[in-house]
Amino acid sequence: MDDIHENQPGEVLPYQYEPEVKAETSEESGSEQESEQSDLSSSEDEIHAEFEKANAWRLQTLSWCKCGHCTLSKKAIECLCCHEKALEYDEYEALLGQTQTQGVNCLTTHQEFRDNMLSESVLKIDVCRHLEENWPLSDEDLERIHELYRLVAYQRCSRWIFQILERKHRRPFPACVYASIRKRFASPDGLCTHFKYACYHERP
C-alpha cells in the first residue's frame, strides 16, 4: 500500500511496509522441483549402490534363506528371505506367524498367497482391467501378457502384505515371492526386470 489516506497523513497503515513477495513463475518452480528431485534421486542412487555393494555376498550363496524357497537373483535387494523380512516389518511377521500355524514355513506356501497371487483365473480380472485402462496396446505389448500377470500379482501381493502404501512408495519382496511369481508367469526368454524404487520406471 503506497498511498496513505488523505485524512491520515501521519498514520502507519497495516502492512504498509511489509516486503513484497516476488511471484514465483511456473518455470522457476518447475526448475526448483526438478533440481530437488534430481538431488533426491542422486542421494537414493548412492544409498542403493552402497546396499548392493555391502550385500554382494548374497548373490553367490543361499545361506541366508531360511524358508527353503528362495532363489539367487541379480540384485542384492531381492536376496532376502521372508524370515528376514519378518524381523524388519511387522506385516511380514504377522503373515509368517499365520503361515507357520498352517504347518508350513514360507510366505509363498500361505494359502492366501497361492489363491490370490498365483491363480491365473483370479489375476485375469486385474489384467483385463489393466488392458481396458491402457487400450489400445501394440501387438508387442499383447505378446508380453505374462508381464501383466506378474505386474498385477506384485500389486496384489503388496496390498496383501502392506494393505496401503503411500503413492510412489515401494518395498521389495522376499526372494521367495519373486521366485514363485516369476516361475508361475515366466517369460519365454526367461528375462524379467528386477526391483527398482519408485523414482524409476520399469517393466514387471
C-alpha positions as CSV (number, residue, x, y, z in Angstrom):
1,M,0.0,0.0,0.0
2,D,1.9,3.0,-1.3
3,D,-0.8,5.6,-0.8
4,I,-1.9,6.9,2.7
5,H,-5.5,8.1,3.2
6,E,-5.6,11.9,2.9
7,N,-7.2,12.2,6.4
8,Q,-4.5,10.1,8.0
9,P,-1.2,11.6,6.7
10,G,0.8,10.7,9.8
11,E,-0.6,7.2,10.4
12,V,1.1,4.0,9.5
13,L,-1.4,1.6,8.0
14,P,-1.3,-2.1,8.4
15,Y,1.0,-4.0,6.1
16,Q,2.2,-0.6,4.7
17,Y,5.9,-1.6,5.0
18,E,5.6,-5.3,4.5
19,P,8.2,-6.6,2.0
20,E,6.7,-7.5,-1.3
21,V,6.8,-11.2,-2.2
22,K,8.2,-11.9,-5.6
23,A,5.8,-14.0,-7.5
24,E,7.4,-17.3,-8.5
25,T,7.0,-18.2,-12.1
26,S,5.9,-21.7,-13.1
27,E,9.3,-22.1,-14.9
28,E,11.2,-21.2,-11.7
29,S,9.0,-23.5,-9.6
30,G,9.4,-26.4,-12.0
31,S,13.2,-25.9,-12.2
32,E,13.5,-26.0,-8.4
33,Q,11.3,-29.1,-8.2
34,E,13.4,-30.8,-10.9
35,S,16.6,-29.8,-9.0
36,E,15.2,-31.2,-5.7
37,Q,14.1,-34.4,-7.4
38,S,17.5,-34.8,-9.1
39,D,19.3,-34.3,-5.8
40,L,17.0,-36.8,-4.1
41,S,17.4,-39.3,-6.9
42,S,21.1,-39.0,-6.7
43,S,21.2,-39.5,-3.0
44,E,18.9,-42.6,-3.3
45,D,21.1,-44.0,-6.0
46,E,24.2,-43.7,-3.7
47,I,22.3,-45.5,-0.9
48,H,21.1,-48.3,-3.1
49,A,24.6,-48.7,-4.6
50,E,26.1,-48.9,-1.1
51,F,23.5,-51.5,-0.1
52,E,24.2,-53.6,-3.2
53,K,28.0,-53.4,-2.5
54,A,27.7,-54.3,1.2
55,N,25.4,-57.3,0.4
56,A,27.0,-58.5,-2.8
57,W,27.8,-61.8,-1.0
58,R,24.1,-62.7,-1.1
59,L,24.4,-63.1,-4.9
60,Q,26.7,-66.1,-4.5
61,T,25.0,-68.2,-1.8
62,L,21.6,-69.1,-0.4
63,S,22.9,-69.4,3.2
64,W,20.6,-66.5,4.1
65,C,17.5,-68.5,3.1
66,K,15.5,-69.9,6.0
67,C,12.3,-70.9,4.2
68,G,13.8,-73.2,1.6
69,H,12.0,-71.5,-1.4
70,C,14.4,-68.6,-2.2
71,T,16.5,-68.4,-5.3
72,L,19.5,-66.3,-6.3
73,S,18.9,-63.0,-8.0
74,K,21.0,-60.4,-9.9
75,K,20.3,-57.8,-7.3
76,A,21.1,-58.0,-3.6
77,I,17.9,-56.1,-2.7
78,E,15.9,-59.1,-3.8
79,C,18.1,-61.6,-2.0
80,L,16.3,-61.6,1.4
81,C,14.3,-64.4,2.9
82,C,10.7,-63.9,4.2
83,H,12.0,-64.8,7.6
84,E,14.5,-61.9,7.4
85,K,11.7,-59.6,6.3
86,A,9.6,-60.7,9.3
87,L,12.3,-59.2,11.5
88,E,12.2,-55.9,9.6
89,Y,8.5,-55.4,9.1
90,D,5.6,-56.3,11.5
91,E,3.4,-57.1,8.5
92,Y,5.7,-60.0,7.4
93,E,5.9,-61.2,11.0
94,A,2.2,-61.5,11.3
95,L,1.8,-63.3,8.0
96,L,4.7,-65.6,8.7
97,G,3.0,-66.5,12.0
98,Q,-0.2,-67.4,10.2
99,T,1.8,-69.4,7.7
100,Q,3.5,-71.5,10.4
101,T,0.2,-72.2,12.1
102,Q,-0.8,-73.9,8.7
103,G,2.2,-76.2,9.2
104,V,4.4,-74.7,6.5
105,N,7.5,-72.4,6.7
106,C,7.4,-70.0,3.8
107,L,5.2,-67.0,3.0
108,T,4.6,-68.3,-0.5
109,T,3.1,-71.5,0.9
110,H,0.4,-69.5,2.7
111,Q,-3.0,-70.5,1.2
112,E,-4.0,-66.9,0.6
113,F,-0.8,-66.2,-1.4
114,R,-1.3,-69.3,-3.5
115,D,-5.0,-68.4,-4.1
116,N,-4.5,-64.7,-4.9
117,M,-1.1,-64.3,-6.4
118,L,-0.6,-67.5,-8.3
119,S,-4.1,-68.1,-9.7
120,E,-4.4,-67.1,-13.3
121,S,-8.2,-67.1,-13.1
122,V,-8.1,-64.7,-10.1
123,L,-5.5,-62.4,-11.7
124,K,-7.3,-62.3,-15.1
125,I,-9.8,-59.8,-13.7
126,D,-7.0,-57.3,-12.8
127,V,-5.3,-58.0,-16.2
128,C,-8.5,-57.2,-18.1
129,R,-8.9,-54.0,-16.1
130,H,-5.3,-53.0,-17.0
131,L,-5.9,-53.8,-20.6
132,E,-9.1,-51.7,-20.6
133,E,-7.4,-48.7,-19.0
134,N,-4.4,-48.8,-21.3
135,W,-6.1,-49.8,-24.6
136,P,-5.1,-49.8,-27.4
137,L,-2.0,-51.8,-26.9
138,S,0.5,-52.8,-29.6
139,D,0.9,-56.3,-30.7
140,E,4.3,-56.4,-29.0
141,D,2.6,-55.4,-25.7
142,L,-0.1,-58.1,-26.1
143,E,2.6,-60.7,-26.7
144,R,4.1,-59.9,-23.2
145,I,0.9,-60.8,-21.4
146,H,3.0,-62.8,-18.9
147,E,4.5,-59.4,-17.8
148,L,1.0,-58.1,-17.0
149,Y,0.3,-61.2,-14.9
150,R,3.5,-60.6,-12.9
151,L,2.6,-56.9,-12.5
152,V,-0.8,-57.5,-11.1
153,A,0.5,-60.3,-8.9
154,Y,3.0,-58.0,-7.4
155,Q,0.4,-55.3,-6.9
156,R,-2.0,-57.8,-5.1
157,C,0.9,-59.1,-3.0
158,S,1.8,-55.6,-1.9
159,R,-1.8,-55.0,-0.8
160,W,-1.9,-58.4,0.9
161,I,1.2,-57.7,2.9
162,F,1.1,-53.9,3.5
163,Q,-2.5,-53.0,2.7
164,I,-1.9,-49.4,1.6
165,L,1.4,-47.8,0.9
166,E,2.0,-44.1,0.1
167,R,2.0,-43.1,-3.5
168,K,5.3,-43.9,-5.2
169,H,6.4,-45.8,-2.2
170,R,7.6,-49.4,-2.8
171,R,9.1,-52.1,-0.7
172,P,11.0,-55.1,-2.2
173,F,9.5,-58.5,-1.6
174,P,11.4,-61.5,-0.3
175,A,13.3,-63.7,-2.8
176,C,10.8,-66.5,-2.4
177,V,7.9,-64.2,-3.5
178,Y,9.8,-63.1,-6.6
179,A,10.8,-66.7,-7.4
180,S,7.2,-68.0,-7.1
181,I,5.6,-65.3,-9.2
182,R,8.3,-65.3,-11.9
183,K,8.1,-69.1,-12.1
184,R,4.3,-69.1,-12.4
185,F,4.2,-66.4,-15.1
186,A,7.6,-66.9,-16.7
187,S,8.8,-65.0,-19.8
188,P,9.5,-67.2,-22.8
189,D,13.1,-65.8,-22.8
190,G,13.4,-66.2,-19.1
191,L,14.1,-62.4,-18.6
192,C,12.5,-60.1,-16.2
193,T,13.1,-56.6,-14.8
194,H,14.3,-56.5,-11.3
195,F,13.2,-54.3,-8.4
196,K,13.6,-50.6,-8.6
197,Y,12.5,-47.9,-6.3
198,A,9.6,-45.5,-7.2
199,C,11.9,-42.9,-8.7
200,Y,12.4,-45.2,-11.6
201,H,10.1,-46.6,-14.3
202,E,10.3,-50.3,-15.0
203,R,8.6,-53.2,-16.6
204,P,7.5,-56.0,-14.2
